Amino acid sequence: MELLIDTSRKSFTTGRPFERKVDENGVQRLDRKTRLPLWAAQLVVMDERGADTIVVTLATPEPPQLQQGQPVTPVHLVAQPWSRNGREGVAFRADEVRALSAAKSA
């Protein structure tokens, strides 16, 4: 089950840029449906209640080139609850993570 996250009242910044998502043998993981490489980045999420850090995964040929502290916006961010071998958690995926342009001064 995927749960779509409303990002309209949240701001996001890059905590750690995208890196290859690898298995226990160091081989880059592939998306099961598209067979595209998986990439993961740490994003800092802020809203009126405070801040939290999440790891967001993308399936794309090449990851977005983001810098630490750069404002971004995730496109179609979903949470996927999971449970395996007595452990459980939430994985976050997005279709895309876009860098926000700096506001131009007049």
N, C-alpha and C positions, 0 to 999 in steps of 0.2 A: 504494500500500500504506500502510495506517495501522498504527502500532505503539502499542498501549495502554501508557501509562506507569503503573507502580505508584507512587502518591503517598503510600502509607501511612507511610513512614519519612522523609518530606520535609516541610519547612515552607516556606511561601510568603508573601512580603510584596509589596505593590505598590511597584514601583520608579518607575513613571510610570503615571498613570491612563489609562483607555481614551480613545482618540481615533479619529476616522474613519480608515479605511484607504482611501486615494485612489489613483487611477491617475496617469499622467504629466500628465494635463490637469486634475488637481484634482477629478475627479468621484469620488464615493464608490463603492467597489467593492461588488458584490452577490455573494452566494453563488450558485454555479451551480445548485444543486439547489432551494433554498428561495426564492431571489430576495430574501432578507433582507439588509439592510445589514451590511457587515463592519466590525468595530471591533478595534483592537489595543492591548494594554497590555504594559508591561514588568513582568515578575515576577522577583523575586529568589528563587532556590531554594536551600535549605540542607539539608544532611544531614551525617552523621558525617565525610564526606570533604572538606567545605568548602562553598563557595557558587558559584553561577553565575547569570547573568542570561539570561532567555529572553523572547522576544516571543510572546504568546499571542493568537490571533485568535478572535473569537466572531462568529457570525451571529445577530443579534437586532435587533428593532425599535429598542430603546434600550439603551445600554451600562449596566453596573452603575456606580453612583456610588461610586467608591472614592477614598481619599486616599492620598498617598504614605506609605509605611511601614506601611500597614494590613495586618494578617494576613488572608490569604484562603485559600480552598481551591478549586482547579480541579476541576470535575466532568467525568469522562470525558476526561482529557487524553491526546491522541494526538500522536505525532511522525509527520510525513509527509516522508520523504526526497524530494528533487527534484533534477533535473538539466536545465539549459537553456542552450543556446549555449555549451557548454564550462564552465559554472559549475554548482556543486552546493551543496546545503546541506540543512537540516532546517527545516521549518515546524511550528509547534506550534498546535494547535487544541483548543478545549474546548467542551463543550456549554453550560457556565456557569462563572462564577467568583463564588463566594460569599464575602462578608465574614464573618469569624469574630467571634462575639460575645465581648466581654471577659468574663473569668471574674468572677462575682459573689462578693464576700467575704461570709462568714457573720457 
